[in-house]
Amino acid sequence: MFNLYFREALEPGLKVAVTLRHLATGASYSDLMYSFRVGKNTISKFVPEVLDAIIQEYSEEVLPAVVTAEQWQQIADDFRTKWNFPHVCGALDGKHVRIKNPKNSGSLFYNYKGFFSIILLALVDANYKFIWVSVGANGSASDAQLFNNTELRTMLEDNNLGLPDPEPLPGDDMNTPYFLIGDDAFPLRTWMMKPYSRRNLTNEERIFNYRLDNLLNYYWQNSYAFNQKFVLINQHRPFISGCPGLDEW
């Protein structure tokens, strides 16, 4: 940062404030220009710089490359305490983020909901924090297609994710693996629990479905908040691709 003879350089605090307002509200550069009295061309130049600085400083802290066994155990303990759902190490689901149709893309980004989108596939903990994220897949793909081509599934299949060793569930004496939870789009595995078929359910199966559905719905029902944050990724591809925790761009 240096001053020129005809104007002073913008303060770092101002650049951070503009960038955070942009990320938090989705305000356009034109709107921010009037709010902060900074030209939109200038804003368009320093916002990517601030995002890059944020990535370099906080990426390891926010989205570490490796989650240790102790951290997985803490996540499972939080799910048991807050959701009465033992052995859960994360909730996995996909979210369609509305975008403008890219040029010459045809129907590649057109999803089953009737609009153009990219997919945010995320694994979150009991405190709504991201553990793992895959973002940028075309909207016409399904959650299962996207998940099948991620390193997360490969690590789960190869038992290389570092989940805690199997232990008995409360009130039981048989070892049960720790697992993720998801909806009907995902496969049923020892490391992935999904709802029972909706037909001819026993009382215990209804209770299981109720708890699982309630948990997933609570995470993803506030779609407006997620869309406001992640609709911006289409404007900042270098920012996303530069983050080691965000893959499949």
Summary of the structure (lengths in Angstrom):
residues: 249
radius of gyration: 21.2
end to end distance: 31.8
largest distance: 78.2
contacts: 680
relative contact order: 0.14
helix: 43%
strand: 18%
